[in-house]
Amino acid sequence: MGINVRDEGKKVNSDINVTPMVDVMLVLLIIFMVITPMLNNKVNITLPTATAATVMENANKEDAITVAVTRDGKTYLGADQVSLADLGGKVGAKLDAKTGDKEVYMRADDRAKYGNVMDTIDAIRTVGVSQLGLITEKKDDGGIK
């Protein structure tokens, strides 16, 4: 009598194929890289360009007070639309709750009416804000020195 021995166990490959997992992770990374800059600017605005723009690092912080004026004249405090009459009080309340930097940052659309922008600045100044940063895009000089 003989014993039958099976050799099927030697053919099994137990290696994990990680290629599909890497593909999925790269797609997710690209999606997050594209979406992350959009989360900072809650209101879509075409910023004006300036040659003498300086970098304002504090404007990108989560607790930064940002006021936006759209091209159709709407005013936003953060992501919430506010009227000009209520803007001063709401900015004042946010400034009182803030402990660090007391600067307010303003993003105005490139095609917004000058009068709407000035009215918004006046509403912010009524609270006693002395530091108002106007956010612009830095104009590329095209490599000319």
PAZAPA-4460 file (N, C-alpha, C; in steps of 0.05 Angstrom, whole numbers, plus 32768, in hexadecimal, padded with zeros to 4 digits):
% residues 145
    n_x    n_y    n_z   ca_x   ca_y   ca_z    c_x    c_y    c_z   seq   type   mol
   8010   7FE8   8000   8000   8000   8000   8011   8019   8000     1      M     A
   800A   802B   7FEF   8019   8044   7FEE   8009   805C   7FF7     2      G     A
   8017   8071   7FFE   800A   808A   8007   800B   809E   7FF0     3      I     A
   7FF3   80A9   7FEA   7FF2   80BE   7FD6   7FF9   80D9   7FE3     4      N     A
   800C   80E7   7FD8   8015   8101   7FE2   800D   8117   7FCD     5      V     A
   8000   812C   7FD7   7FF7   8142   7FC6   800D   8158   7FC5     6      R     A
   8013   8162   7FAE   8026   8178   7FAB   8019   8193   7FA6     7      D     A
   7FFF   8195   7FAB   7FF0   81AE   7FA5   7FF9   81C5   7FB7     8      E     A
   8001   81C0   7FCF   800A   81D5   7FE2   8022   81E4   7FD9     9      G     A
   8033   81D8   7FC9   804B   81E4   7FBF   8046   81F9   7FAA    10      K     A
   8030   81F7   7F9C   8029   8209   7F86   801C   8223   7F8F    11      K     A
   8012   8224   7FA8   8003   823B   7FB2   8016   8253   7FB6    12      V     A
   800F   826A   7FAB   801F   8282   7FAF   8011   8293   7FC4    13      N     A
   801E   8298   7FDA   8011   82A7   7FF0   801B   82C4   7FF1    14      S     A
   8028   82CF   7FDC   8031   82EA   7FDB   8018   82FD   7FD7    15      D     A
   8019   8314   7FE4   8004   8328   7FE1   800B   833A   7FCA    16      I     A
   7FF8   833E   7FB8   7FFC   8350   7FA2   7FF4   836C   7FAB    17      N     A
   8008   837E   7FAE   8002   8399   7FB9   7FFE   83AE   7FA3    18      V     A
   8001   83A6   7F8A   7FFE   83BA   7F74   7FE3   83C7   7F74    19      T     A
   7FCC   83B9   7F76   7FB3   83C7   7F77   7FB0   83DA   7F8F    20      P     A
   7FBB   83D2   7FA6   7FB9   83E4   7FBD   7FC9   83FD   7FB8    21      M     A
   7FE1   83FB   7FAC   7FF1   8412   7FA7   7FE3   8425   7F93    22      V     A
   7FD6   8419   7F7F   7FC7   8429   7F6B   7FB1   8439   7F79    23      D     A
   7FA2   842C   7F8A   7F8C   843A   7F98   7F97   8450   7FAA    24      V     A
   7FAD   844A   7FB8   7FB9   845F   7FCA   7FC3   8477   7FBA    25      M     A
   7FCF   8472   7FA3   7FD8   8489   7F93   7FC1   849A   7F88    26      L     A
   7FAB   848D   7F81   7F93   849C   7F78   7F88   84AD   7F8F    27      V     A
   7F86   84A1   7FA6   7F7D   84B0   7FBE   7F8F   84C7   7FC4    28      L     A
   7FA9   84C3   7FC2   7FBD   84D9   7FC8   7FB9   84F0   7FB4    29      L     A
   7FB5   84EA   7F9B   7FB1   84FF   7F87   7F97   850E   7F8C    30      I     A
   7F82   84FF   7F94   7F68   850C   7F9A   7F6B   8520   7FB1    31      I     A
   7F79   8517   7FC6   7F7C   8528   7FDE   7F8E   8540   7FD7    32      F     A
   7FA2   853C   7FC6   7FB4   8552   7FBF   7FA5   8567   7FAF    33      M     A
   7F91   855F   7F9F   7F82   8572   7F8F   7F6D   8580   7FA0    34      V     A
   7F61   8572   7FB3   7F4B   857D   7FC2   7F55   858F   7FD9    35      I     A
   7F6C   8589   7FE5   7F75   8598   7FFD   7F77   85B6   7FF8    36      T     A
   7F83   85C0   7FE3   7F83   85DD   7FE0   7F68   85EA   7FDE    37      P     A
   7F54   85DB   7FD4   7F39   85E6   7FD2   7F2B   85E9   7FED    38      M     A
   7F34   85D9   8001   7F28   85DB   801B   7F2F   85F4   802A    39      L     A
   7F47   8600   8024   7F4F   8619   8031   7F3D   8630   8029    40      N     A
   7F38   8632   8010   7F29   8648   8005   7F0C   863E   8001    41      N     A
   7EFB   8645   8014   7EE0   863B   8014   7ECF   8648   7FFF    42      K     A
   7ED6   8660   7FF6   7EC7   866E   7FE2   7ED9   8671   7FCA    43      V     A
   7ECF   8668   7FB3   7EE0   8669   7F9A   7EE1   8686   7F90    44      N     A
   7EF9   8690   7F8F   7EFE   86AB   7F86   7F16   86AC   7F74    45      I     A
   7F15   86BC   7F5F   7F2C   86C1   7F4F   7F3B   86D9   7F5B    46      T     A
   7F52   86D3   7F67   7F61   86E8   7F75   7F70   86FA   7F61    47      L     A
   7F72   8714   7F67   7F82   8726   7F56   7FA0   871F   7F59    48      P     A
   7FB0   8727   7F46   7FCC   8722   7F47   7FDB   873C   7F4E    49      T     A
   7FF1   8739   7F5D   8001   8750   7F65   801E   8749   7F63    50      A     A
   802F   875C   7F5A   804B   8756   7F58   805A   8758   7F72    51      T     A
   8050   8767   7F85   805D   876B   7F9F   8050   875B   7FB5    52      A     A
   8044   8744   7FAE   8036   8734   7FC2   804A   8728   7FD5    53      A     A
   8043   8727   7FEF   8053   8719   8003   8043   8702   800E    54      T     A
   8052   86EE   8017   8045   86D6   8022   803A   86DB   803E    55      V     A
   8021   86D4   8042   8014   86D7   805C   800E   86BB   8066    56      M     A
   8020   86B0   8076   801D   8694   8080   8004   8691   8092    57      E     A
   7FFE   86A5   80A1   7FE8   86A3   80B4   7FCD   86A2   80A7    58      N     A
   7FCB   86AA   808D   7FB1   86A9   807F   7FA8   868D   807A    59      A     A
   7FBB   867A   807A   7FB4   865E   8074   7FAD   864E   808D    60      N     A
   7FAF   8659   80A4   7FA8   864B   80BD   7F8A   8647   80BF    61      K     A
   7F83   8632   80CE   7F66   862C   80D0   7F56   8641   80E0    62      E     A
   7F63   864F   80F3   7F55   8663   8103   7F57   867F   80F7    63      D     A
   7F62   8681   80DE   7F64   869C   80D2   7F48   86A6   80CB    64      A     A
   7F44   86C0   80CF   7F2A   86CC   80C9   7F2C   86D7   80AC    65      I     A
   7F1D   86CA   809A   7F1E   86D1   807E   7F03   86DB   8074    66      T     A
   7F03   86F2   8067   7EEC   86FE   805C   7EEF   86FE   803D    67      V     A
   7EDB   86F5   802F   7EDC   86F4   8012   7EC6   8704   8005    68      A     A
   7ECD   8711   7FEF   7EB9   8720   7FDF   7EB9   8714   7FC3    69      V     A
   7EA2   870A   7FBA   7EA0   86FE   7FA0   7E9A   8713   7F8B    70      T     A
   7E9C   870B   7F72   7E98   871E   7F5C   7E7B   8728   7F5B    71      R     A
   7E68   8719   7F66   7E4C   8722   7F65   7E45   8732   7F7E    72      D     A
   7E59   8739   7F8F   7E55   874B   7FA6   7E4E   873D   7FC0    73      G     A
   7E4D   8723   7FC1   7E47   8715   7FDA   7E5F   8714   7FEC    74      K     A
   7E5A   8716   8006   7E70   8716   801A   7E6E   86FD   802A    75      T     A
   7E85   86F0   802F   7E87   86D8   803E   7E9B   86DB   8055    76      Y     A
   7E93   86D1   806C   7EA6   86CF   8083   7EAC   86B1   8086    77      L     A
   7EC4   86AA   807E   7ECA   868D   807C   7EBA   8681   8065    78      G     A
   7EA9   866E   806B   7E98   8662   8056   7E7B   866C   8058    79      A     A
   7E75   867D   806B   7E59   8685   8070   7E54   86A0   8063    80      D     A
   7E3E   86A3   8054   7E37   86BC   8048   7E2B   86CE   805E    81      Q     A
   7E35   86E7   805F   7E2B   86FA   8073   7E24   8715   8064    82      V     A
   7E13   8724   8071   7E0D   873F   8066   7E22   8752   8071    83      S     A
   7E25   8769   8063   7E38   877D   806C   7E31   8788   8088    84      L     A
   7E17   8789   808E   7E0E   8793   80A8   7E17   8781   80BF    85      A     A
   7E17   8767   80BA   7E1E   8753   80CE   7E3C   874D   80CF    86      D     A
   7E4B   8755   80BA   7E67   874D   80B8   7E78   8757   80CF    87      L     A
   7E74   8770   80D6   7E85   877C   80EB   7E82   876D   8106    88      G     A
   7E69   8768   810D   7E64   875A   8127   7E6F   873D   8127    89      G     A
   7E6C   872F   8110   7E76   8714   810F   7E94   8713   810F    90      K     A
   7EA1   8726   8101   7EBF   8727   8101   7EC8   872E   811D    91      V     A
   7EBA   8741   812B   7EC2   8748   8146   7EBF   8730   8159    92      G     A
   7EAA   8720   8156   7EA7   8709   8167   7EBD   86F5   8163    93      A     A
   7EC5   86F1   814A   7EDB   86DE   8144   7EF6   86E9   814E    94      K     A
   7EFA   8703   814D   7F13   870F   8157   7F14   870C   8175    95      L     A
   7EFE   8710   8183   7EFD   870D   81A0   7F03   86F1   81A9    96      D     A
   7EFA   86DD   8199   7EFF   86C1   81A0   7F1B   86B8   8199    97      A     A
   7F29   86C7   8189   7F44   86C0   8180   7F58   86CB   8193    98      K     A
   7F6C   86BA   8199   7F81   86C2   81AD   7F9A   86CD   819F    99      T     A
   7FA1   86C2   8189   7FBB   86C9   817C   7FB9   86E1   816B   100      G     A
   7FC0   86DD   8152   7FC1   86F2   813E   7FA5   86FE   8139   101      D     A
   7FA3   8719   813A   7F88   8726   8138   7F85   8732   811C   102      K     A
   7F91   8726   8108   7F90   8730   80ED   7F78   8723   80DE   103      E     A
   7F6C   8733   80CC   7F56   8729   80BC   7F61   8729   809F   104      V     A
   7F5A   8713   8090   7F64   8710   8075   7F4C   8713   8062   105      Y     A
   7F50   8721   804C   7F3B   8726   8039   7F42   871B   801E   106      M     A
   7F30   870C   8012   7F33   8702   7FF7   7F1D   870E   7FE6   107      R     A
   7F25   871E   7FD3   7F11   872B   7FC1   7F15   8721   7FA5   108      A     A
   7EFF   871C   7F97   7F01   8712   7F7C   7F0C   8728   7F6A   109      D     A
   7F1A   871F   7F56   7F27   8731   7F43   7F14   8743   7F35   110      D     A
   7EFB   873A   7F31   7EE7   8749   7F22   7ED1   8754   7F35   111      R     A
   7ED6   8754   7F4F   7EC3   8760   7F62   7EC3   877F   7F5F   112      A     A
   7EAC   878A   7F64   7EAB   87A8   7F62   7EBA   87B4   7F79   113      K     A
   7EC9   87C9   7F72   7ED9   87D7   7F86   7EC9   87E1   7F9D   114      Y     A
   7EB1   87EA   7F98   7E9F   87F4   7FAE   7E98   87DE   7FC1   115      G     A
   7E92   87C6   7FB7   7E8C   87B0   7FC9   7EA3   87A9   7FDB   116      N     A
   7EBB   87A9   7FD0   7ED3   87A3   7FDF   7ED8   87B8   7FF5   117      V     A
   7ED5   87D1   7FEE   7ED9   87E7   8001   7EC4   87E6   8017   118      M     A
   7EAB   87E0   8010   7E96   87DE   8024   7E9C   87C7   8038   119      D     A
   7EA7   87B1   802E   7EAF   879B   803F   7EC6   87A3   8051   120      T     A
   7ED9   87B1   8046   7EF0   87BA   8057   7EE6   87CD   806D   121      I     A
   7ED3   87DF   8066   7EC8   87F1   807A   7EB9   87E2   8090   122      D     A
   7EAA   87CD   8088   7E9C   87BD   809C   7EAF   87AF   80AF   123      A     A
   7EC5   87A6   80A4   7ED9   8799   80B5   7EE7   87AD   80C7   124      I     A
   7EEC   87C5   80BD   7EFA   87D9   80CD   7EE9   87E4   80E4   125      R     A
   7ECE   87E2   80E1   7EBD   87ED   80F6   7EC1   87DE   8111   126      T     A
   7ECB   87C6   8110   7ED0   87B6   8128   7EEA   87BE   8135   127      V     A
   7EFB   87CD   8127   7F14   87D5   8132   7F2C   87C4   8128   128      G     A
   7F28   87B7   8112   7F3E   87A6   8107   7F53   87B9   80FB   129      V     A
   7F6B   87B6   8104   7F81   87C6   80F9   7F92   87B7   80E5   130      S     A
   7F92   879D   80E7   7FA2   878C   80D5   7F8F   877E   80C1   131      Q     A
   7F90   8787   80A8   7F7F   877B   8094   7F91   8773   807D   132      L     A
   7F93   8759   8078   7FA4   874F   8062   7F94   8749   804A   133      G     A
   7F9C   8754   8033   7F8E   874F   8019   7F9D   8739   800B   134      L     A
   7F8F   8723   8006   7F9C   870B   7FFA   7F9A   870D   7FDC   135      I     A
   7FB2   870A   7FCF   7FB4   870B   7FB1   7FC5   86F4   7FA8   136      T     A
   7FC6   86F0   7F8E   7FD8   86DD   7F82   7FF1   86EC   7F7A   137      E     A
   8009   86DF   7F7D   8021   86EC   7F75   8025   86EA   7F57   138      K     A
   8029   8701   7F4A   802D   8701   7F2D   8048   86F6   7F26   139      K     A
   8049   86E3   7F13   8062   86D7   7F0A   806F   86EA   7EF6   140      D     A
   8088   86F2   7EFB   8095   8705   7EEA   80A1   86F9   7ED1   141      D     A
   809E   86DF   7ECD   80A6   86D1   7EB5   80C5   86CD   7EB4   142      G     A
   80D2   86CF   7ECA   80EF   86CA   7ECB   8100   86E2   7EC4   143      G     A
   80F4   86F9   7EC0   8103   8711   7EBA   810F   871D   7ED4   144      I     A
   8128   8723   7ED3   8135   872E   7EEB   8142   8748   7EE5   145      K     A
***
